[in-house]
């Protein structure tokens, strides 16, 4: 049976000070979706190596369907990323390349399955590979699922023209406040300047700029400890994040978007969806690793 939700992109090992954890934004999203109680599948690739064997076992334990996670050609190892945390728990990432997820094969069966799904999510990071861009283009031609685009402006893989091209194919955009500021700056001036909007009015302006350039009317902006905002055709909804002690922020945005995807595909009120998603993201940020076990009281409102 096809899954209800599909994610395309990287699966890798996050090498944190606390140890190695299975990660990659698409994998994290799929794992959080499974915890929320919906069927989720990953379209990705791992190496023909022990790290690949191990990460597929982790995916199975987290109830992520890996039918379309292929083994890469010899010479492409399972992905790894070196994560450094600052004093606030915010991560910086050194992505090792080449990696298996730079060549994600999408068989015809995957296209057929995605066509029957409720939602499909893809990110900009996997777009560092021309091979993957061809594959995601095939997936985005599929009619049916609600399409979510997760913007990830992560050095040195920052390419505003590419990000904008991918964004135009989506129904919903998700990015953080720094990213929406940088893209809005690039649209207005041709330079992706660091210009983080700090109030609701500035966020609304940045979203409007991005919406006009992409023709996407729904944009979700995460704001760290300030919560999140959802811009829908000119109307801005905001929600605060719970106060927590941050352990590390890796995976927090992925838990957030998993909640957002389920909420929006089920037609839940935007305010309520944002509040639930913020609680999910905050909980993950208060724990080490990207996919800690979520308590039932956080996932129940989406079931």
C-alpha positions in Angstrom: 0.0 0.0 0.0 1.3 3.5 -0.8 2.1 5.7 2.1 0.1 8.9 2.9 3.2 11.1 3.1 6.4 11.0 1.0 9.7 12.8 1.6 12.5 13.1 -1.0 16.1 13.8 -0.1 19.0 13.1 2.2 19.3 10.4 4.8 22.6 10.5 6.7 24.4 10.3 10.1 24.5 13.5 12.1 27.8 13.4 14.0 27.1 15.5 17.1 29.1 16.0 20.3 26.6 13.6 21.9 27.3 10.9 19.4 26.0 9.9 16.0 22.3 10.1 15.2 20.3 9.1 12.1 19.3 12.3 10.4 18.8 14.3 7.2 15.8 16.6 7.1 13.6 14.4 4.8 14.4 11.4 7.0 13.6 13.3 10.2 10.3 14.6 8.7 9.3 11.0 7.8 10.2 9.8 11.3 8.2 12.5 13.0 5.2 11.8 10.6 5.3 8.2 11.6 5.3 9.2 15.3 2.3 11.4 14.7 0.5 8.3 13.4 0.4 8.6 9.6 2.2 6.3 7.2 5.3 7.9 5.8 8.0 6.9 3.3 11.4 8.1 2.3 12.8 8.3 -1.2 16.6 8.4 -0.8 19.8 6.4 -1.1 22.4 4.9 1.2 25.8 3.3 0.6 26.7 -0.3 0.3 28.4 -0.1 3.6 27.8 -0.8 7.3 26.6 2.7 8.0 23.9 2.1 5.3 22.9 -1.2 6.9 22.7 0.5 10.3 20.7 3.5 9.2 18.1 1.4 7.4 17.6 -0.5 10.7 17.1 2.8 12.5 14.5 3.8 9.9 12.7 0.5 10.4 12.6 1.0 14.1 11.1 4.4 13.6 8.4 2.9 11.2 9.6 4.9 8.2 8.9 2.9 5.0 12.1 2.5 3.0 10.8 0.7 0.0 12.3 3.5 -2.2 15.6 3.9 -0.4 18.1 2.4 -2.9 21.7 1.3 -2.5 24.1 3.7 -4.3 26.7 2.7 -6.7 30.1 1.6 -5.3 32.1 4.7 -4.4 29.2 6.7 -2.9 29.2 6.1 0.9 26.3 6.6 3.2 26.0 10.3 4.0 27.5 11.9 7.1 27.5 15.5 8.4 29.7 17.0 11.1 27.5 19.1 13.5 29.0 21.8 15.8 26.7 23.3 18.4 27.1 26.8 19.8 26.4 27.8 23.4 22.6 28.1 22.6 22.4 24.7 21.0 22.2 26.0 17.5 24.0 23.8 14.9 26.4 24.5 12.1 26.9 21.7 9.6 29.7 20.4 7.4 28.2 18.0 4.9 30.7 15.4 3.6 30.6 14.8 -0.1 30.2 12.9 -2.2 27.5 10.9 -0.6 24.9 8.2 -1.6 22.1 10.7 -1.4 23.6 12.7 -4.2 22.2 10.1 -6.6 18.6 9.2 -5.5 17.0 7.0 -8.0 13.2 7.3 -8.5 11.6 4.3 -10.1 8.2 4.4 -11.9 6.6 2.7 -8.9 7.6 5.7 -6.7 5.9 8.1 -9.0 2.8 6.0 -8.9 2.8 5.9 -5.1 3.4 9.6 -4.7 0.4 10.3 -7.0 -1.8 8.5 -4.4 -0.3 10.3 -1.4 -1.8 13.2 0.6 1.4 15.2 0.7 5.0 15.2 -0.7 7.9 17.2 0.7 11.2 18.0 -0.9 14.1 20.3 0.2 16.7 22.5 -1.4 19.7 20.7 0.0 19.3 17.6 -2.1 19.3 20.0 -5.1 23.1 20.4 -4.7 23.2 17.4 -7.2 22.1 17.8 -10.8 21.2 14.1 -10.8 18.7 14.7 -7.9 17.3 17.8 -9.6 16.2 15.6 -12.6 14.6 13.1 -10.2 12.7 15.7 -8.1 11.5 17.3 -11.4 9.8 14.0 -12.3 8.2 13.8 -8.8 6.9 17.4 -9.1 5.2 16.6 -12.3 3.0 14.2 -10.4 -0.5 15.5 -9.8 -2.4 14.8 -6.6 -0.4 15.4 -3.4 -0.1 18.7 -1.6 3.6 19.7 -2.2 5.7 21.2 0.6 9.1 22.8 -0.1 11.6 23.0 2.8 14.1 25.8 2.1 17.5 25.1 3.5 20.1 27.8 2.8 23.1 25.9 4.3 26.6 27.0 3.3 28.2 26.3 1.0 25.1 25.0 -0.8 23.3 28.3 -1.2 21.8 29.0 -4.6 18.9 31.5 -4.5 18.0 31.1 -8.2 17.8 27.3 -7.8 15.8 27.7 -4.5 13.4 30.0 -6.3 12.9 27.6 -9.2 12.1 24.8 -6.7 9.8 27.0 -4.7 7.7 27.8 -7.7 6.7 24.2 -7.9 5.3 24.0 -4.4 1.9 24.6 -2.7 3.4 25.5 0.6 6.8 27.0 1.5 8.5 26.5 4.8 11.6 28.4 5.8 13.1 30.2 8.8 13.1 34.0 9.5 16.7 34.4 8.4 16.0 32.5 5.1 12.8 34.5 4.2 14.8 37.7 4.9 17.6 36.6 2.7 15.4 35.5 -0.2 13.3 38.6 0.0 16.5 40.7 -0.2 17.7 38.7 -3.2 14.4 39.2 -5.0 14.5 43.0 -4.3 18.2 43.7 -4.9 19.9 40.7 -6.5 21.9 40.1 -3.3 20.9 37.6 -0.6 21.8 39.9 2.3 21.4 38.8 5.9 18.2 40.8 6.7 16.2 38.8 9.3 12.7 40.4 9.9 12.0 40.7 13.6 8.4 41.7 13.8 5.1 40.5 12.3 4.9 43.4 9.8 8.4 42.8 8.5 7.7 39.1 8.2 4.5 39.8 6.3 6.4 42.0 3.9 9.0 39.4 3.2 6.4 36.7 2.7 4.5 39.0 0.3 7.7 39.6 -1.7 8.4 35.8 -1.9 4.8 35.0 -2.8 4.8 37.4 -5.7 8.0 36.0 -7.0 7.0 32.4 -6.7 3.2 32.5 -7.1 2.9 30.5 -3.9 0.2 31.8 -1.6 1.0 29.9 1.6 4.3 30.5 3.4 5.3 29.3 6.8 8.2 31.0 8.7 9.7 29.5 11.8 11.2 32.0 14.3 13.0 29.9 16.8 12.1 30.7 20.4 9.7 33.4 19.0 7.4 30.7 17.5 6.2 30.7 13.9 4.1 32.6 11.4 1.9 31.4 8.5 1.2 33.8 5.6 -1.8 32.8 3.5 -2.7 35.1 0.6 -2.0 38.3 2.6 -3.3 37.1 6.0 -0.6 36.5 8.7 -1.3 34.0 11.6 1.3 33.7 14.4 1.9 31.4 17.4 4.4 31.5 20.2 6.8 28.7 21.0 6.8 27.1 24.5 9.6 28.2 26.8 12.2 25.4 27.0 15.8 24.7 27.9 17.4 24.0 24.5 19.7 20.9 24.2 20.2 21.1 20.5 18.0 22.4 17.7 18.8 19.7 15.2 15.5 18.2 13.9 13.3 20.8 15.6 12.2 22.3 12.2 11.6 18.9 10.8 9.2 18.0 13.7 7.5 21.4 13.1 6.9 20.8 9.4 5.7 17.2 10.1 3.0 18.7 12.3 2.2 21.4 9.7 1.9 18.9 6.9 -0.6 16.7 8.8 -2.6 19.7 10.0 -2.9 21.4 6.7 -3.8 18.2 4.8 -6.5 17.6 7.4 -7.9 21.2 7.1 -7.2 22.1 10.7 -7.4 25.8 11.6 -4.1 27.6 10.9 -3.8 29.0 14.4 -4.3 25.5 15.9 -1.8 24.0 13.4 0.9 26.5 14.2 0.5 26.0 18.0 0.7 22.2 17.6 3.7 22.4 15.3 5.5 24.9 17.6 5.1 22.5 20.5 6.5 19.6 18.5 9.5 21.7 17.4 10.2 22.9 20.9 10.0 19.4 22.4 12.6 18.2 19.9 14.9 21.2 20.6 14.7 20.3 24.3 16.3 16.9 23.7 19.5 15.6 22.1 19.2 14.2 18.5 16.7 15.0 15.8 14.0 12.4 16.4 13.4 11.8 20.1 10.3 9.8 21.1 7.4 12.3 21.1 4.9 12.1 24.0 1.3 11.1 23.1 -0.1 14.4 24.4 1.8 16.3 21.6 0.8 14.0 18.8 -2.8 13.3 19.9 -4.3 16.6 18.5 -3.3 15.5 15.0 -4.7 12.0 15.1 
